[in-house]
Amino acid sequence: MNTENTRRIYDKQVKSGRFIYPSLKRNIREGDKGLQIKMGIKDSFEKAMMDGRTIIAILIVAILWRAYISLDGTIAFWESLCSGIAIILFGWVIFAYTYHMFKIQKGWSISNWIYQGIAVCMLPLNIYVIIYYGMRWYKLLSTEAYLPLDFIYRDIRFIALVLFYCAVLWSAKYIQKMHEDYTSLSKGKGILHLISPYLHPEVKKLREMSITELIGKVITDERTLMVIVGLAFIWRTVISVDFNIAPWESMCSGIALFIMGWLFFGYLYSRSWKYKGWLALVKVYHGIAIGLLAINIYVLVYYAMRWYRLLGVGGVAEAFVPLDYLFRDARFFVLVMFYCASIVLSKFLKRAYEEYSLLSASAEAKTRE
């Protein structure tokens, strides 16, 4: 018998004072025991995977693996296959976990939004990894950055992606801690807990904001981010029409990504100092900042090697390979979407701090009374 139905019958009989069948009691006990075993396995798995030592071990194994397969300056098909399958599984498992937490988390809507924001950030990168390895395995890509050192670039990208996924995994543990902090603080403050989402709108009007606050509000607005994504798509379409990307066009694309990525990294780091009163939130900021740093370094390495090739330094010439151009356009668009999704995620973290501060202030006022 289904455990929920059994318990429902049990509750009805308790309320009515009727006799409880021994078999019914046994079904409830067995159902609860099975549920406890499942929850215990799930909790143990989460605890093991999100442990700092496990995450460091994954990162070390990734570095040693790429160092080993790159010793001869080439990467065989089976080596690429192992790398691709591992990182694809790693990325999509973490995505599935964050999306699952977004669906099942109860008690505080902001933690659901944070999990959803992380899942949305991961989605374009996970799709990019599938596209890349699909094209690589079917030999549809010629040269990505600079032919003599392409294998080094691929190693850096692999390690950067693993570091990003590890940072997300580490952050997820502290998002759960944030949720527990908030829900424990909200006990006994039912009305304030219910109305806190409606107390979020900015008190300051636009004319009362400083220049820094105004610029930050405009840049992080969802409509601005949609415009940025649209402009990125139009830009790459225009410069790729003739299948020839000039050095100045590549430099404009790279500099735009540099500015977007490094400014946002600085913003996250500054926020972690501003909100240092809430340790769990600070840890989440640190994890996201580390993941962003990994992607920023990958972008920096790619464009440095790319510009070296485009400028023809050392007699290196650019060859015409149509699918390579399409892949570069897809990569640029994916990175822009990732940065925009990360900015939206930072708004959820800021919102979380504001709601937590509201409850904390209420608790302190009650203590003084």
C-alpha positions as CSV (number, residue, x, y, z in Angstrom):
1,M,0.0,0.0,0.0
2,N,1.2,3.5,-0.8
3,T,2.8,5.1,2.3
4,E,0.9,8.4,1.9
5,N,-2.5,6.7,1.5
6,T,-1.7,4.5,4.5
7,R,-0.8,7.4,6.7
8,R,-4.0,9.2,5.5
9,I,-6.1,6.3,6.6
10,Y,-4.1,6.1,9.9
11,D,-4.7,9.8,10.6
12,K,-8.5,9.5,9.9
13,Q,-8.8,6.5,12.3
14,V,-6.8,8.3,15.0
15,K,-9.1,11.3,14.8
16,S,-12.3,9.2,14.8
17,G,-11.0,7.0,17.7
18,R,-11.5,3.8,15.7
19,F,-9.4,0.7,16.0
20,I,-6.0,0.8,14.2
21,Y,-5.1,-2.4,12.4
22,P,-1.7,-3.9,13.3
23,S,-0.9,-4.4,9.6
24,L,-1.7,-0.7,9.0
25,K,0.8,0.3,11.7
26,R,3.4,-2.1,10.2
27,N,2.9,-0.6,6.7
28,I,3.5,2.9,8.1
29,R,6.6,1.9,10.0
30,E,8.0,0.1,6.9
31,G,7.2,3.0,4.6
32,D,8.8,5.5,7.0
33,K,11.9,3.2,7.3
34,G,12.2,3.0,3.5
35,L,11.8,6.7,3.2
36,Q,14.5,7.3,5.8
37,I,16.9,4.9,4.0
38,K,16.3,6.8,0.7
39,M,16.8,10.2,2.3
40,G,19.9,8.9,4.1
41,I,21.5,7.7,0.8
42,K,20.6,11.0,-0.9
43,D,22.0,13.1,2.0
44,S,25.2,11.0,2.1
45,F,25.7,11.4,-1.6
46,E,25.2,15.2,-1.5
47,K,27.5,15.5,1.5
48,A,30.2,13.5,-0.2
49,M,30.0,15.3,-3.6
50,M,29.9,18.8,-2.0
51,D,32.7,18.1,0.4
52,G,35.7,20.4,-0.2
53,R,38.1,17.5,-0.3
54,T,36.1,15.8,-3.0
55,I,35.9,18.9,-5.1
56,I,39.7,19.5,-4.8
57,A,40.3,15.8,-5.7
58,I,38.2,16.2,-8.9
59,L,40.1,19.3,-9.9
60,I,43.5,17.6,-9.3
61,V,42.5,14.6,-11.3
62,A,41.4,16.8,-14.2
63,I,44.7,18.7,-14.2
64,L,46.8,15.5,-14.0
65,W,44.7,13.8,-16.7
66,R,45.1,16.7,-19.2
67,A,48.8,17.0,-18.4
68,Y,49.3,13.3,-19.1
69,I,47.4,13.2,-22.4
70,S,49.2,16.3,-23.6
71,L,52.8,15.2,-23.0
72,D,53.3,14.3,-26.7
73,G,51.7,17.5,-28.0
74,T,48.7,15.6,-29.5
75,I,45.3,14.4,-28.2
76,A,44.1,11.1,-29.5
77,F,40.5,10.4,-30.3
78,W,40.0,8.1,-27.3
79,E,41.5,10.7,-25.0
80,S,39.2,13.4,-26.3
81,L,36.3,10.9,-26.0
82,C,37.1,10.3,-22.3
83,S,37.5,14.0,-21.6
84,G,34.3,14.9,-23.4
85,I,32.1,12.2,-21.8
86,A,33.4,13.0,-18.3
87,I,32.8,16.8,-18.5
88,I,29.4,16.4,-20.3
89,L,28.2,14.1,-17.5
90,F,29.7,16.3,-14.8
91,G,28.0,19.4,-16.1
92,W,24.6,17.9,-16.7
93,V,24.5,16.1,-13.4
94,I,25.1,19.4,-11.6
95,F,22.5,21.1,-13.8
96,A,20.0,18.4,-13.0
97,Y,20.7,18.8,-9.2
98,T,20.3,22.5,-9.2
99,Y,17.1,22.3,-11.2
100,H,15.8,19.6,-8.9
101,M,16.5,21.8,-5.9
102,F,14.7,24.6,-7.6
103,K,11.6,22.4,-7.9
104,I,11.6,20.8,-4.4
105,Q,12.9,23.6,-2.1
106,K,10.2,24.8,0.2
107,G,9.9,27.6,2.7
108,W,11.7,30.5,0.9
109,S,11.1,31.4,-2.7
110,I,14.4,33.3,-3.1
111,S,16.5,30.1,-2.6
112,N,14.4,28.5,-5.4
113,W,15.3,31.5,-7.6
114,I,19.0,31.2,-6.8
115,Y,19.0,27.5,-7.8
116,Q,17.1,28.4,-10.9
117,G,19.6,31.2,-11.7
118,I,22.5,28.8,-11.4
119,A,20.8,26.2,-13.6
120,V,20.2,28.9,-16.3
121,C,23.9,30.0,-16.1
122,M,25.0,26.4,-16.6
123,L,22.7,25.7,-19.5
124,P,24.5,27.7,-22.3
125,L,27.9,26.4,-21.2
126,N,26.6,22.8,-21.1
127,I,25.2,23.2,-24.6
128,Y,28.5,24.7,-25.8
129,V,30.4,21.7,-24.5
130,I,28.1,19.3,-26.4
131,I,28.4,21.3,-29.6
132,Y,32.2,21.5,-29.2
133,Y,32.8,17.8,-28.6
134,G,30.3,16.8,-31.2
135,M,32.1,18.9,-33.9
136,R,35.6,17.8,-32.6
137,W,34.7,14.1,-32.7
138,Y,33.3,14.3,-36.2
139,K,36.3,16.4,-37.3
140,L,34.2,19.4,-38.2
141,L,36.6,21.8,-36.5
142,S,39.9,22.8,-38.1
143,T,41.8,25.2,-35.8
144,E,40.3,27.0,-32.8
145,A,43.0,29.5,-31.7
146,Y,46.6,28.9,-32.9
147,L,47.5,25.6,-34.5
148,P,50.9,24.8,-32.9
149,L,49.4,25.4,-29.4
150,D,45.8,24.3,-29.9
151,F,46.2,21.3,-27.5
152,I,47.4,23.7,-24.7
153,Y,44.3,25.9,-25.4
154,R,42.1,22.8,-25.2
155,D,43.7,21.8,-21.9
156,I,43.1,25.3,-20.4
157,R,39.5,25.2,-21.5
158,F,38.9,21.7,-20.0
159,I,40.4,22.7,-16.7
160,A,38.5,26.1,-16.7
161,L,35.2,24.3,-17.2
162,V,36.0,21.7,-14.5
163,L,36.9,24.5,-12.1
164,F,33.7,26.3,-13.0
165,Y,31.6,23.2,-12.3
166,C,33.5,22.5,-9.0
167,A,32.8,26.1,-7.9
168,V,29.1,25.7,-8.7
169,L,29.0,22.4,-6.7
170,W,30.7,24.1,-3.8
171,S,28.3,27.1,-3.9
172,A,25.3,24.8,-3.9
173,K,26.1,23.5,-0.4
174,Y,26.0,27.1,1.0
175,I,22.8,27.9,-0.8
176,Q,21.2,25.2,1.3
177,K,22.8,26.7,4.4
178,M,21.4,30.1,3.4
179,H,17.9,28.5,3.1
180,E,18.3,26.9,6.6
181,D,19.5,30.2,8.1
182,Y,16.5,32.1,6.7
183,T,13.8,29.5,7.6
184,S,15.2,29.1,11.1
185,L,15.1,32.9,11.6
186,S,11.6,33.2,10.1
187,K,10.1,30.8,12.7
188,G,7.7,32.8,14.9
189,K,7.6,35.6,12.4
190,G,5.0,34.2,10.0
191,I,3.4,37.5,8.9
192,L,6.8,39.2,8.3
193,H,8.0,36.1,6.4
194,L,5.0,36.1,4.2
195,I,5.0,39.8,3.3
196,S,8.8,40.2,3.0
197,P,8.8,39.5,-0.8
198,Y,6.5,42.5,-1.2
199,L,8.8,44.8,0.8
200,H,11.6,44.4,-1.7
201,P,10.9,47.3,-4.1
202,E,13.5,50.0,-4.0
203,V,12.8,52.8,-1.6
204,K,15.0,55.2,-3.5
205,K,13.8,56.9,-6.6
206,L,16.0,57.2,-9.6
207,R,16.8,60.9,-9.0
208,E,17.8,60.1,-5.4
209,M,20.4,57.5,-6.5
210,S,24.1,58.2,-6.9
211,I,25.8,57.8,-10.3
212,T,27.2,54.4,-9.3
213,E,23.8,53.1,-8.1
214,L,22.1,54.4,-11.2
215,I,24.6,52.8,-13.6
216,G,24.4,49.5,-11.6
217,K,20.6,49.5,-11.7
218,V,20.5,50.2,-15.4
219,I,23.1,47.6,-16.3
220,T,21.5,44.8,-14.2
221,D,18.0,45.5,-15.4
222,E,16.6,42.5,-17.3
223,R,15.6,44.7,-20.3
224,T,19.1,45.9,-20.6
225,L,20.4,42.4,-20.6
226,M,18.0,41.3,-23.3
227,V,19.2,44.2,-25.4
228,I,22.8,43.1,-24.9
229,V,22.0,39.5,-26.0
230,G,20.2,40.9,-29.0
231,L,23.1,43.1,-30.0
232,A,25.6,40.3,-29.5
233,F,23.5,38.1,-32.0
234,I,23.3,41.0,-34.5
235,W,27.0,41.8,-34.2
236,R,28.2,38.3,-34.8
237,T,25.8,37.8,-37.7
238,V,27.0,41.0,-39.4
239,I,30.7,40.3,-39.1
240,S,30.4,36.7,-40.2
241,V,28.3,37.2,-43.3
242,D,31.4,37.2,-45.5
243,F,33.1,34.4,-43.5
244,N,36.0,36.7,-42.8
245,I,36.6,38.2,-39.4
246,A,39.1,41.0,-39.5
247,P,41.4,41.6,-36.6
248,W,39.6,44.7,-35.5
249,E,36.2,42.8,-35.4
250,S,37.7,40.1,-33.3
251,M,39.3,42.7,-31.0
252,C,35.9,44.4,-30.5
253,S,34.3,41.1,-29.6
254,G,37.1,40.1,-27.2
255,I,37.3,43.5,-25.5
256,A,33.5,43.5,-25.0
257,L,33.7,40.1,-23.3
258,F,36.7,41.2,-21.2
259,I,34.9,44.3,-19.9
260,M,31.7,42.4,-19.2
261,G,33.4,39.5,-17.5
262,W,36.0,41.3,-15.4
263,L,33.7,44.1,-14.3
264,F,31.2,41.6,-13.1
265,F,33.9,39.6,-11.3
266,G,34.9,42.8,-9.5
267,Y,31.3,43.5,-8.6
268,L,30.9,40.0,-7.1
269,Y,34.1,40.3,-5.1
270,S,33.0,43.7,-3.7
271,R,29.6,42.3,-2.7
272,S,31.2,39.5,-0.8
273,W,32.9,42.1,1.4
274,K,29.8,44.2,1.7
275,Y,27.7,41.2,2.9
276,K,30.4,39.7,5.2
277,G,27.9,39.6,8.1
278,W,26.2,36.5,6.5
279,L,28.9,33.8,6.1
280,A,26.8,31.4,4.0
281,L,26.0,34.2,1.4
282,V,29.7,35.2,1.3
283,K,30.6,31.6,0.5
284,V,28.1,31.6,-2.3
285,Y,29.6,34.8,-3.7
286,H,33.1,33.4,-3.4
287,G,32.1,30.2,-5.3
288,I,30.4,32.1,-8.1
289,A,33.3,34.5,-8.3
290,I,35.8,31.6,-8.7
291,G,33.6,30.0,-11.4
292,L,33.5,33.3,-13.2
293,L,37.2,33.8,-12.8
294,A,37.8,30.4,-14.5
295,I,35.6,31.4,-17.5
296,N,37.3,34.9,-17.7
297,I,40.8,33.3,-17.9
298,Y,39.6,30.9,-20.6
299,V,38.3,33.9,-22.6
300,L,41.5,35.8,-22.1
301,V,43.7,32.9,-23.2
302,Y,41.5,32.2,-26.3
303,Y,41.5,35.8,-27.6
304,A,45.3,36.3,-26.9
305,M,46.0,33.2,-29.1
306,R,43.4,34.2,-31.6
307,W,44.7,37.7,-32.1
308,Y,48.3,36.3,-32.4
309,R,47.0,34.2,-35.3
310,L,44.8,36.9,-37.0
311,L,47.6,39.4,-36.9
312,G,49.9,37.0,-38.8
313,V,52.7,37.2,-36.2
314,G,55.4,34.8,-37.1
315,G,54.0,34.2,-40.6
316,V,50.8,32.5,-39.3
317,A,48.0,32.8,-41.9
318,E,44.2,32.5,-41.4
319,A,42.6,29.8,-43.5
320,F,39.0,29.7,-44.7
321,V,37.0,27.1,-42.7
322,P,33.2,27.9,-42.7
323,L,32.3,25.7,-39.7
324,D,35.0,27.2,-37.6
325,Y,33.4,30.6,-38.1
326,L,30.0,29.3,-37.1
327,F,31.5,27.7,-34.0
328,R,33.2,30.9,-33.0
329,D,29.9,32.8,-33.3
330,A,28.1,30.2,-31.2
331,R,30.9,30.5,-28.5
332,F,30.6,34.3,-28.4
333,F,26.8,34.1,-28.1
334,V,27.0,31.4,-25.4
335,L,29.5,33.5,-23.3
336,V,27.3,36.6,-23.6
337,M,24.3,34.6,-22.4
338,F,26.3,33.2,-19.5
339,Y,27.4,36.6,-18.3
340,C,23.9,38.0,-18.6
341,A,22.4,35.1,-16.7
342,S,25.1,35.5,-14.0
343,I,24.2,39.1,-13.6
344,V,20.5,38.1,-13.0
345,L,21.7,35.5,-10.5
346,S,23.6,38.3,-8.6
347,K,20.3,40.2,-8.2
348,F,18.7,37.2,-6.5
349,L,21.6,37.0,-4.1
350,K,21.2,40.7,-3.3
351,R,17.5,40.1,-2.8
352,A,18.3,37.3,-0.4
353,Y,20.5,39.5,1.7
354,E,17.8,42.2,1.9
355,E,15.1,39.8,3.0
356,Y,17.5,38.2,5.5
357,S,18.5,41.6,6.9
358,L,14.8,42.5,7.3
359,L,14.2,39.4,9.5
360,S,17.4,39.9,11.4
361,A,16.5,43.5,12.2
362,S,13.1,42.4,13.4
363,A,14.7,39.7,15.6
364,E,17.1,42.2,17.1
365,A,14.3,44.7,17.9
366,K,12.3,42.0,19.6
367,T,15.4,41.0,21.7
368,R,15.9,44.6,22.9
369,E,12.2,44.8,23.9
